[in-house]
Amino acid sequence: MRALAAIILATAFAGVGAPVSAEPVHGRILLQDVYASESKDSLSASLGSESRNDVLGDARLTWAPRAGAWSFDLAYQAGFDAGDAPGLAADEDALGLFPAAPPLTWWDLDDTLADGRRLSAFHKIDRLSVSYTGPHLVVRAGRQALTWGAGFVFHPMDLFDPFSPEATDTEYKPGADMLYGQYLFDDGSDLQAVIVPRPERRGGPLTSQASSFALHYRRRVGSLQTAMLVARDHGDTVAGLAVAGSLGGASWNAEVIPTFVDGQETVSALANISNARKIAGRDVTYFAEYYRNGFGLPEKRYSLDALPVDLVDRLLRGQVFDTGRDYFAAGAQLQASPLLEISPTLIANLNDASFYALIQATYSLNENLTLVAGAQLPIGPVNTEFGGVALTAGANVYFEQPKKLYIQLRQYF
């Protein structure tokens, strides 16, 4: 891997004339134990995995040397899952409830090291890009991460691998192969352009139908920060408008994202407000957020096989994670001590009155060692999103969100 990086560096920096910085390799090692359980009427229980325990490991190495205006970014990742989840995933795949997910990026830089019922393991290159940064122009080519929008829990304006609301590790966003450009104007505004080429199937040719092309413009208008998005994403036309400002001591953000699929308009939206203050002598930040999933279902009761195609497509692509239409989320970060931070979050499906409660505590053991523990609890009766969605109408087997307890140890170097 280091030899590959050296070849790319030599090509990219040839003729630059500036010395390459002797940047050391940094990284993170994560070890995690996860316990999950579901009801006896769940799909997992019918497959013999009503409760399960897994030990997971993940190692990430990053290297980012610079030479003048040029920079290089390389990240290698390897991980394993030892326990019950690999066998359950294989059994669920065998049922064919969902079609195979399409490729999320162009190059196949992932490799499977183990694929058993009690152990799965992989390694991959998650970043591999060369960048030029000038006074006004930034150009970056290769595997990289990009985030748009200002959601706390939901991210409808983020087209490229947004984090799931129940993600337990959000330090590194998955990379995608893209060509990225940004022009910085003298007035502080900027224009970003992105091309994300993809094949429709793994190993297939690149197609415009599977790829994404986007423009994102940010500009301050008076006291407001605005952003506009125009994109062609997986064959659909996507627009977006975001406005952010302040209200008293709080900050607010609103986003509207219309999507045109086969000429039909579907509108998603987001609005949130956040603030920070001292409570009982402790620093606390808190937020409230409303999310409208334009592709979601407004009904209180529905079955998994009745989900519309446009919603299923976005679930498979990891752009949408919820099946309902309207959601409210509230959360906080409490600095309980200089070393301990506690973050509770509650998500409510406003259409079927089911809930998802999350809490995570982060404790700094020393400068480079962190302990993280958390719990996730879906709340609701059967035939609701967080209580369990029936596989088919009238069925007594439900696709459920698991109750989950986890503990992580993160070592940085």
C-alpha positions, 0 to 999 in steps of 0.5 A: 500500500505504501508503494502504491502511495509513493507511485501516486505521490511521485506522479502528482507532485512531479515538477511541483518543485516544493519539498514533500512534508515528512508527515507521519502515519496517524490512525485509530484502533477501535474495539467494540462489544455489542449486545442486541435483542429483538422480540420473539415475533421478529424476523431475527427470532424466526431465524434463530437470532432473537438475541445476539452478541458481537465483538468488532474491531476496526483499525484505520491508518491515515497519511496526508503529506503536503508539497506546497499547494499540493496535498495527498490523502490516503486512509487504509481501513481493516475490520472484523465482526466476530459473533452472531451478526454475520450469520444473521446477515447471511440468512436475511440475504438468503430471503431476498427481502431487498434487492442487492444494493448498487455500488456506491462508488466507482473503484472496487478498493474493498476486499473480503478477508473472511466470510463465515457465519461466525466471523467476517473481516474486510480491508479497504482503501477509504481515502485516496486523493490528490488535491490542489489548493490555491488562493481561490481554487481547490481541486481534489480528485480521487476517493474522498468524503463530502458533506452538505446540509446542517442536520443534527439527526437527519441529512436530506441535503447530503447526497453522498453517504450520510450517517444513519441516525443510529450510527454509533461511530461518526468520526469517519465518513465513508469515502466516494470516488469523485472529482471535486472543485471549489471556487472561493469568491472575494465576497466570502461566497463559494461555488462547489462542483462535484462529479461522482461516476458510478457503474450500475452494477459492480464491475460494470461500465460507468453510466450517467444514470448511476452517477451524480453531478452537482453544484452547491453555492453558498453566500451570505445575504445580510445576516443569513447564510444561504446555500443552493443545490442543483444536482443530477443524482442517480437519474433524478433531478435534485434541487435544494435551498438552505437558510441559516441564521440566529434567533436570540442566542440560538442558531436555526437552519431550514432546508427544502429539497425538491426531487423530480423523479420521472417528472413527478416532484417530491419535497423533503425538508428539514428545520432545526434550532440549537443553543448552548448554555450553562446549566448547574455550572455545566456546559450544555448544547441542545437542539430540536429538529423536524424532518419531512421525508418526502419519500416516506409513508404517511400511513400509521400501518404498512408492511415491508413489501408495500414500500414504494420503489423510490423509497426502497431505492434510497434505502438501498443507496443509504440516502434515506434511513426511515420509512415514515413521512414526518419526524421530530428529534431532540437531543443534547450534549452535557459536559458532565465533567471535563472528561465525561460527555453524555449525549441523549437523543429522542426520535419520534415518528409523528405518523405512527407515534413510535419512538427511538431513544439513544444515549451515548457517554464518552469518557476520556481515559487519557489524551489518546484513549477514549471509552464510549458506551451507549444504548439504543431503545426502539419504543412502540407497538407492533405495526409501527416503524420502531415497534416492528414493520410486518414483512407482508400485510397480515403477517405475524413476523416483523422487521424490527430495530434491535434493542442495543447496548454497546461499549467501545474503546478507541485508541488514537495515535 
